[in-house]
Amino acid sequence: MDINFLTILLIVNILLAGVLIFIEKRDVAATWAWLMILLFIPILGFLLYLFLGRQLKQKNFYHLSNKERSYLQLAVTDQANKISNDQSFCRQDKLLSKHSHLIMMNLKSANALLTTENEIQTFSDGHQKFNSLFRDIQLAKKEINIQYYIIQRDSLGKRLRDELTKKAEEGVKVRVLYDDIGSKRITPSFFKELVKHGGEVKAFFPSFLRLINFRLNNRNHRKLCIIDGRIAYIGGFNVGEEYLGIDRKFGYWRDTHFRIKGESVNQIQGRFILDWQQATKQNLHIIEEFAFNNDENIGSTPIQIVASGPNSETEHLKNMYVKLIMSAKKSIYIQTPYFIPDASIMDACKIAILSGIDVRLMIPSKPDHPFVYWATLSYAGELLSYGAKILLYENGFLHAKTIVVDQEVASVGTTNIDTRSFKLNFEINAIVYSEKEASELQNFFLFDSKHSRELTLETYQERAIFIRIKEAISRLLSPIL
C-alpha cells in the first residue's frame, strides 16, 4: 500500500479522534468505542463514522431567528415563573400540583408548555384510527400537515395519498413529510398527482441518488397529522397494511394513538413546522404557527407535548421517563415493543420495584427484529428477578409505546425505551395529566393482559442455553440496536 495513502489515513484518524475527544459531547463509553474502531479498523472505521457516527449540530438546528427564539423562550419563562410562584393553574388543580416537578422539568428541559384545555380520543386499533383520520381529512377546509416515519406503497398508503390529492384539488394546503429511510419504497412518482395539484411532499434527511445516506442513524420517527390547526393525531401507528392487522407475518397490530382537540394542537403543529422548515429550508413564520388560537372551548385535559432528537443537548424524553417512573407511588404499567434501557431507566425501575410499587412491563411475544427482541428479553428478565411482572403479548404484535403511573399520569407517543429513541431518532410524546385518560390506558393494558402470557422467574431461568447465548450477544450489541 502506498506510503502517502497510509500517512493521509493516519492523519484523518488522528483528526477524527481529536473531534471525538475535544469537540463532540459524547458519553465516555461511546467515545472509547469510536476510538477503538478508528484504531483497529481505520478504513472501514472511517466509513462507519461517516455514515453512523457523526453527530448533528445542536446549536440552532432549526435555523430560528433571534426573534423566534426569544418568542418561544418568553412563553416558557412566563409559565415556569407562574409554576414556581404557585400562581398558575397548578395551584388550583391537585393533580397538576402533585406533579408540578415533572411539569417543570419537561418545561425547562424540552420547552414543553403545559396546556389545559384539551379533549382526547384514544385508539388502540388501526382500523378505528385510520377511519377517523380519513373522516377528518375529508372535512378539512384550510390545511393538512402529515408526518410519518413509514408510508408504504400499499393499499393504505395509496388511499392516504388519494385522499390528500382530493383535498389539494379543492384548494386545501397539503404538506407531507416522510422519513427517507423508514419510507424507503416511496419515490417522488408516488405523490406525482398530489404535487401536480399543489401539494408539497418532502423526505426528511434524503439519500444521495437514493443510494447513499449519511444520516442512517438519525431518523425522524414521529407520526403526526394536524388538520386545520384544530385536530392533531399523535402516537405509534405508521401508514401501511400491517398497521391494520392484515399482514400475515405479524397478525393483529396492537398500537396506541391519540386524536387531540384543543390548545396542545398548537404545540404539535409547531413541532411539525420546525421539522418541515428543517427539511425544506422554507420559512413558515413559526411565531404565527405557535400563536395559532383555537376559539373552541374543547375540554379540560392537561397535556404537555415533549419532543427530543439527536440535535438536543439533553435526552428530554429519557429524562421524562425517569422522572415519571420515580414519581410513582402505587403502580407503573409499561407497554413497549423494544425494551433496551440504559442504566438510568433500569435503576429507576429497580428502585420502584424495591419500593413496593407494582411494576408491570408488557412486550411482544414475537420478534420483528431478532437481536432487538432477545436484548429486550434479557433486560425484562433482569427486572423479573427484582419482582416486576413481565407479560408477553400473544394476540399479534404489540407496538404501543405507553406508560401509565398511578392511574394519574400517562405518556403516549413514538418513543421506544431504547438508545435509538432516546439519543438518535427524532421522537415526540404527549404527557397527559388526567385520571380519566390514565385509567382508560390502564384498562387497555389490563385488557391486553388477558391476551398475554406471564413470564415467570422460574420459566425464564429454565430457558435453553442457545437462548441465553442469543440474549448475551444481543445485549452486548444493545447500544447500537
N, C-alpha and C positions, 0 to 999 in steps of 0.2 A: 504494500500500500504506500502511496506517495507520502513522503515525509511532510510536505506542506499541508496536505489534507489532514494528517494527524495533528499537526500544530493548530490548524484552524479549529478542528474538533475539540481539542483541549481548551482552547481559548473560549469557545462557545459554552462548554460545560462549566468553566470557571465563572463566566458571566452569569449563566443561569443559576449557579449555586449562590452567587452573590445576591441576585434578585430574590431567591427563596429566603435567604437568611436575613437580609438587611432591609428589604423593601416590602415584600408581601407579608401580610399579617396572617400567618397560618399557625395552627397549633403545633406543638413540638413534634408529635408523632407524625403528622403529615409532612413536616419539613424534613425529618430524618428519612422518611420513606422515599421522597423525591430525590434527596441527595444520594441515597443508596442506588436508586435506579439510574441516575446520571453517571454514577461512578462505575457500576458494574456492566451496564449495557448502554454505552454512550450514544450510539447511533439510534437504536430503537428507543432509548430513553428520551432522546431529544424529540423524536416524533410523538411519543406518548405525551410528553409535556405540551407539545404544540397543540394536540387535539383534546387532551383531557385535563391538563394541569394548570393552564393559565387562568388567573383569577380576573373577574370583572372589576372595572374601576368602581370604587364605592362613592366617590365624591360626585354629586350631581349627575347620577347615571341617566336620569330622565330629562336632563337639559332644561331645568326650570329656570326662569328668570329670577332675579333678586326679588321682584315684586311678588311673584307667585310663591316663592319660598316663604317670604315674610307673611303673606296672607294665610298660608296653611299653618305656619308656626304660631301665629297670633291666636287662631282658633283653639289650638292645642293648649297654649299657655293659659288662655282665659278659662278653659274648662278645668285644667289642673288646679288653678288658683281657687276656683269655686269648690272643688272637692276637698282641697287642703284646708280651706277655711270653713268647711262644713256648712256652706250656704246654698248648696245646689240641691238637685233632686235626690241625691244620695241621702241627704238628711231626712227626707220625707218618705223614703222607701226602705223598709227594714232589710230587704234582700240586697239592695244596692249598697246600703250602709255596711252590711255584713261582709260584702265582697269588694269594698272600696279599694283595698290594696291591690287586688287583681286588676280592677278597672284602671287604677292609676298606673300600674306597671305597663299595661297594654297601651295606654295613652302616651306615656312618656317614652316608651321604647319604640313603638311602632306608629305613633301618631294616630292611634285608633280612637276616634271620637266616639263617645257613648251617645246613642240616640235612643229616645224613649217612646216615640210614637210609631210603632210598627205592628204589622199583622203578619203572621207566618202560617203557611200551609206546608206540611211535611209530606214528602213522597218517599216510599220505600220500594216502589215498583216502577220499572221502566215505562210500561205502557201508560200508567197514570201520569207520570212526569211529562212524557212527550205529547200526550193528548192535550194536556193543559198548556204546554209550551206552544203547540201549534195553534190552539184557540187564541192565545194572547197575541201571537204573531199576526194572525188573520185580522184581529181587531186593532192593530197598530195604526196610528194616524200620522205620526211625525218621524219617528226614529227607532231603529232596531240595531243594537250593538251585540254581536255574538263573538264569544271567545271560547275555544275548546282545544284541549291538548290533542285529542284524536277526533278526526272526522273521517269516517270510512266511505269508500266508493261503493256502498251497497244501497239497498232499498231505503233505509232510514236516512243515510247521508243525502241521497238524491231527493228524498221528499223535503228535507230541510232546505236544500238548495232551491228547489222549485217553489216552495212557499215564500222564500225570501225574494226570489225573482219576481213573483207576482206583486209583492209589496213594492219593489223597486219600480215596476211598471206603473204602479198607482202614484208614484211620486214620493214614497216614503224613503227617507235616508237610511241606507243599509250598509253596515260595516261588518266584515267577517275577519277575525284574526285567528289563525290556527298555528299550532306548533309544527315546524317543518319536519322534525324527526318523528314526532308522535303520529302525524298525518302523512307519513312518507308515501302513501299511494295517491295522494292528491296532486294533481298537476294543474297549471293555470287553465287548461282547457275545460276542466270540470266545472268551473264557475264562469265560463265564457258568456252565457246568456245573462247571468246576473250583472256582470261588468258592463255588458252591452247596454243594459237598461239603467245604468248609473250607479250600481252597487260598487262598493270598494272591497277588495279582498287582499289580504297581506299575510305572508308567512313570517313567523317570529324566528329570528336567527336563521335565515335561509341558508341552504347549502350552496356551495360554489359549483355551478354546472350540474347541480343535483347529485354530485358525487362526493364532494369534499365538504365537511362541516367542521369548522374549528371550535364549535361550541357544543360538542356532543354531550358534555356533562351538564350543561346549563340550559335546561329546557323549561318552557312555560307550561306548567302543569295545571293552570287554572281553568275552571269551567264556569263561564258566566254568560248570562244573557240579560240585557237591560232593554226594556220596551217603553218608549215614550217618557223615560225618566220616572216612571210610576211603578213599574213592576220589575223585579230582579229575580233571577234564578241563580243559585249557588249550591254546589255540592259535588258529588262524586261521579255522576253519570257523564260519560262521553257520548259521542254520536256514532252508533254502529248497531248492527243487528244483535250482537252479543249482549248489548245492554238491555235488550228487550227479552232476553232469556231464550232466544231461539237458536243459539249456537250449540251444536251437539257436544262440543268439547267441554263447555262449562255448564250447560243446562241453565236452570233458573239463575238470574243475576240479581243478587241482593245488594242494594245500594241505598244511600240516603241523600236527598236533595231538598233544599228549601225553595219555596216561592215566597218572596217578601214584597209587601207593600208598605210604604211609609218612608220615614226620614233616612233610614240606612240605605235605601236605594241610591241616594245621592253619593254615599261613600263608595258603593260598588261601581257606580257609574264613573266616579273619579278615578278609581283604580284601573278600569278598562281604558280610559282616556290616556293615562300615563303609559300603559303598555302599547297602546296604538301609536302615540307620539314617538315612542322609542323605536318602534318597528318601521314607521313611515317617515319619520323626521318632519311630520306636519306639526303645526302649532294650532291646537284646537281651543285655546283660551281656557286653561284649566280653572281659572277663578270662576268663570261663568258656569262651568260644569259642576264644580264643588258647591257653588252657591245656588244651584237649582232648588227652588222651593216647591214643595208639593202641598197644595192648599187643602187636600182632603184630610179629614180627621180620621185616621185609619184604625189605630189600636193603641195599646199601651204596653207592648212588649219591648223591654230594653235590649239593645243589641250593640255589640262592637264588631267591626269588620277589621280583622288583623291579617296583614299581608307580610310576606317575607320573601327574600330571594338572595342569590349569591352576591348581589350588589349591596346587601345590608351589612353593616358593621357588626350588628348583633343578630343572633338567631332568635328573632322575635317569637316565632311560633313554638319553637322548642321551649323557650322561657315561659310562654303561656301554659304549655302542657305541664311543666314542672310546678309552676305556681298553683295551677288548678289542682293537681294531684296532692300537693302539700296542704291545700286548703281544706281537704275533705275531713269530715268528722264522722261520717257513717259509712258511705259507700262510694265506690268508683267502678263504673261499668264502661269498658272499652271495647269497641269493635274496630278492627283494622285488618286489612289483607296482609300487611307486612309489619312485623314487629321486630325491628333490629335497632334497639335503642342504644344510646351511648350511656356512659356511666351515670350521668346526672339523672336521666329518666329512670334507669334501673334502681338507683339509690332511692329516688323519690317513691317508687312503687314498693320497694322493700321496707322502707320506713313506715309507709302507710299500712302495710300488712302487719308488721310487728307492733303497730299501734292499735291493732284490733279492728281495723277498717275492712269492710267487706270489699275485696278487690276481685273483680271478675274480668277476664280477658277472653274475647271471642275472636278466633282466627279461622281461616278456611281449612277444611279437611283435605282439600286437593290443591296442588300447586299450579300456578300459571307460569312461574319462573322457579325451576327446581332448586337452585342454590339459595334463592331468597326464602323459599319455603322451609328448607332444612335449617337455615340460620334462624328463622322465626321460631321453629320448633325448639331449637336449642335454648333461646332466651326465655321462651314460655316455660320450658322445663325447669329453668333456674328459678323462676318465680313460683313455680309449683312447689318446689322444695321449701319455700318460705311460708306457704299456706294460701297462695292465690287459687282461685277456681278457674281452670282453663277449659274452655268449651270449643269443640271443633265443629264448625257449621257444615252440615251434610246435605242441605237442600239446594244444591247448586254451588255457586261461587259467591263468597262474601267479599264485597268491595267497599262496604260502608266505612267511613272514617269519622267515627263519633266517639265522644267521651261524655259521660253524664256523672256529675258529682252531687251526692246528697239529694237527688231529685230537685235540685235548685238551679244549677248552672250546667249548661251543655255547650258543646262545640260540634259543629258540622262544617265540613269543607273538603278541601282537596288534599290535605296533608296526611301522608303516611307517617308512621312512627319509625323513621329511619334517617340515616345521614343524608341520603339523596334529597328528601323533602326538607330537612332542616337546614342544609348547607348549600345544595347545588341547584335545586329547582326553584322556580317562582311559584309560590303557593298562596292560598287565601282561605281563611276560615271565618265563619260567623259565630261569635260567642253570645249565647242567649242567657239572660238572667231572668228566668221565669219558671216557677214551679209547674205551671201548666205545660209548657213546651218540654221541660226536662222530664216530667212524668210521662209524657207521650213517647219520648225517645226511649225512656227506660222500659216502657211497656213493649215497644218494638223489640228491645233486647230480650225481654222475658219470653215474648212470643217466639223469637228466633231460637231461644234456648230449647224449646220443645222439638226443634229440628236439628239439634246439635247433640254430639256425644261428648260426655265429660271425660277429659283426660285425667286419670288418677295418677298419683305419685307411684303407686305400685306398678301400673301398666307402663309408665314412662321408664321406670328403672329396669324393666324387663325387656326393653327394646333390643332388637338384634344388633350384633356387632357391626354389620355393614351400615346400619342406620346411624350408629354412633360415629362411624368414620365420616359419613356424609355430613353430619352435624358439625363435627370438628373442623373439617375442611371449609365448609360454608361459613362457619363463624370466623375463621381466620380471614376469609375474604370479605366479611361483612362490611368493613369500612368503605369498600368500593362497589358494593352491590347496588 
